[in-house]
Amino acid sequence: MLIEVSNIPPEGLHVALPAEELDLGNSAGLWEGPASVRAELYLGRSGRGLLIGGTFVGDVALICSRCLESFRFQAQDRFDLYCALGPQAQEGEERELAVDELDVTYIEEGRIDTDHLLRENVLLGLPVQPVCREDCRGLCSRCGANLNLGSCGCQDPHLDPRLTILRKLR
């Protein structure tokens, strides 16, 4: 959804976004398909910029980093963002940002893209190493069987003879 900055009244604007599919971009094997995200936003004017605050709840199909099975994860968080309406570089021109400009988002073309804003915050809310459950046993290192479904029947793994001395330590 695009929100025109010129349509935001001086007292601010409350926006409720119903649950919709949101493309999270290239997953690199960390999630499957789009997320279902709903959000509540408040957009308020502040000097030469906008303050955007809100909450979101998103349901994402993640891939477990131990057993490689898909599972549902609910990402939710609160965010606050300052967007400046200030000067921008012209097309093809590069401009170096000052130190105090590094934590500011700039509004392009006088519109706020809520999909971009939510995508960024949902991705920040995902775990670095997702696991389907705390006691996930993962995959057998020899045959690749999912150990959450039961024992795979592989014999004890072949130990490096140089490490046999470590079996005596207990």
C-alpha positions in Angstrom: 0.0 0.0 0.0 1.3 3.5 -0.9 0.4 6.4 1.4 0.8 9.9 -0.1 2.6 12.2 2.4 0.4 15.1 1.3 -2.7 13.2 2.5 -1.4 13.0 6.1 -3.3 15.6 8.2 -1.4 17.8 10.8 -2.9 15.7 13.6 -1.6 12.5 12.1 -3.1 9.4 10.5 -4.0 6.0 12.0 -3.9 3.1 9.5 -5.0 -0.5 10.1 -3.7 -2.9 7.5 -5.6 -6.2 7.4 -3.8 -9.6 7.1 -2.4 -9.8 3.6 0.3 -11.8 1.8 3.7 -10.0 1.8 6.5 -11.1 -0.5 9.7 -11.2 1.7 12.0 -11.4 -1.3 14.8 -14.0 -1.9 14.6 -16.5 0.9 18.1 -18.2 0.4 16.4 -21.3 1.8 15.4 -19.8 5.1 11.6 -19.5 4.5 9.0 -20.7 2.1 6.5 -18.5 0.3 5.1 -15.2 1.3 4.3 -14.1 4.9 0.8 -13.2 6.1 1.2 -9.8 7.8 -1.3 -7.4 9.6 -0.3 -4.1 11.1 -1.4 -1.0 12.9 0.5 2.2 11.9 0.5 5.8 13.1 2.0 8.5 10.8 2.6 11.9 12.3 4.3 15.0 11.1 7.4 16.2 12.9 9.3 19.2 11.6 10.6 18.4 8.1 9.8 14.7 8.4 7.4 12.0 9.5 7.3 9.8 12.6 6.0 6.3 11.8 5.2 4.0 14.6 3.3 0.8 14.7 3.0 -2.9 15.5 2.9 -5.9 13.2 2.1 -9.6 13.4 3.4 -11.9 10.7 3.0 -15.6 10.1 6.0 -17.0 8.1 6.8 -20.6 7.0 10.4 -21.0 8.1 12.8 -23.9 7.4 14.3 -25.5 10.5 18.1 -25.2 10.5 18.5 -28.6 12.2 16.0 -30.9 10.4 15.2 -28.9 7.3 11.4 -29.3 7.9 9.0 -26.4 7.4 7.2 -24.9 10.4 5.1 -21.8 11.1 6.7 -18.9 13.0 4.9 -15.9 14.3 7.0 -12.7 14.1 5.6 -9.7 16.0 7.2 -6.5 17.1 6.8 -2.7 17.6 8.8 -0.3 15.5 9.4 3.5 15.4 10.9 5.2 12.4 11.8 8.8 11.4 11.5 9.6 7.7 12.9 12.8 6.4 11.4 14.8 3.4 14.8 16.5 2.9 17.0 16.8 -0.1 17.8 13.8 -2.2 20.4 13.1 -4.8 19.3 13.6 -8.4 19.1 10.7 -10.7 22.6 9.4 -11.5 24.1 11.7 -8.8 25.6 10.3 -5.6 25.6 12.2 -2.3 27.6 11.3 0.8 25.5 11.1 4.0 26.6 12.9 7.1 27.0 10.9 10.4 23.6 12.3 11.7 21.9 11.2 8.5 22.7 7.5 8.8 19.8 6.5 10.9 17.2 8.5 8.9 15.0 7.0 6.1 14.3 9.3 3.2 10.9 9.3 1.6 11.0 8.8 -2.2 8.5 10.5 -4.5 6.4 11.8 -1.6 5.0 8.3 -0.9 5.4 5.8 1.9 5.5 2.1 0.8 4.0 0.2 3.7 5.0 -3.1 2.0 8.7 -2.1 2.1 8.4 -0.9 5.7 6.7 -4.1 6.9 9.0 -6.4 4.9 12.0 -4.8 6.5 10.6 -5.2 10.0 9.4 -8.8 9.5 12.8 -9.8 8.3 14.4 -8.1 11.3 12.1 -10.1 13.6 13.1 -13.6 12.2 15.4 -15.7 14.2 19.0 -16.1 12.9 18.9 -19.9 13.3 15.3 -21.0 13.2 14.4 -24.3 14.9 11.1 -26.1 14.7 11.3 -26.8 18.5 13.9 -26.6 21.2 14.5 -30.4 21.4 14.8 -30.8 17.6 17.3 -33.7 17.0 18.2 -32.7 13.4 19.4 -35.1 10.7 21.6 -38.2 11.0 25.2 -37.2 9.9 25.6 -40.5 8.1 22.3 -41.2 6.2 20.5 -37.9 6.5 17.3 -39.3 8.1 15.2 -37.0 10.3 15.9 -38.1 13.8 12.7 -36.4 15.1 10.8 -39.3 13.3 12.8 -42.0 15.1 16.1 -43.7 15.1 17.7 -44.2 11.7 19.4 -47.5 12.5 22.9 -46.4 11.6 25.7 -47.9 13.5 27.9 -45.8 15.8 29.7 -43.4 13.6 33.2 -44.3 12.6 35.5 -42.4 15.0 38.8 -41.0 14.0 41.5 -43.3 15.6 43.3 -40.2 16.8 40.4 -39.3 19.0 39.9 -42.7 20.7 41.9 -41.5 23.7 39.2 -39.0 24.4 36.7 -41.9 25.2 38.8 -42.6 28.3 38.0 -39.1 29.7 34.7 -39.0 31.5 
